[in-house]
Amino acid sequence: MVAALWVLFVILLVAWVLGWTAFHVAGGLIHILLVVAVIVLVYNLVTGRRVV
């Protein structure tokens, strides 16, 4: 589960950078998705859930 979150984080980070530099129209939506992904990632790190 944590590995999937890291993959999602990296994909959204790359998409955000591309959107910020190349596609200013979609940049806002990608930025919101990136912020949501970071919040979920931090929440999972703080709660410390581990897959058994």
N, C-alpha and C positions, 0 to 999 in steps of 0.2 A: 504494500500500500504506500509506504514511504517512497519507494523507488518510482512508483507511478506519479506521485506528487512532484518529485524532482524532475521527471521527464516533462510533465505538464508545465512546470515553472520555466524550464529551459526553452521549450517551444514557445511559450507566451513571451518570454524575454526577447527571443529572436524576432518574433512577429512584431513586438512593440517597437524594437529598434528599426525594423524595416518600415513599419508604418510611420514612425516619427521622421524618418529621413526621406522616404520615397512617396508614401501615400498619406498625405495630411488628412484626407477625408475619414479614413478608417482609424486614424491614430487615437482618437478619443475612446472609441469602443474597445480597442485593443488595450489601451491604458487602464480602463476600468476592469477588464478581465485580468490583467496582470496584477492589479491591486487586490482583487478577490483571491487570486491564486496565492499571493504572498500572505494574506490574512489566514487562509486555510493552512498554509505551510507553518506559519508561526503558531497557530492554534495546536496543530499536531505536535510540534516540538515542545510546547509548553505543557500540554497534558501528558506527554510521555507515553502514549499508547504504543504498545509493541505487539506485533503479530506473533502468535505462539506457533 
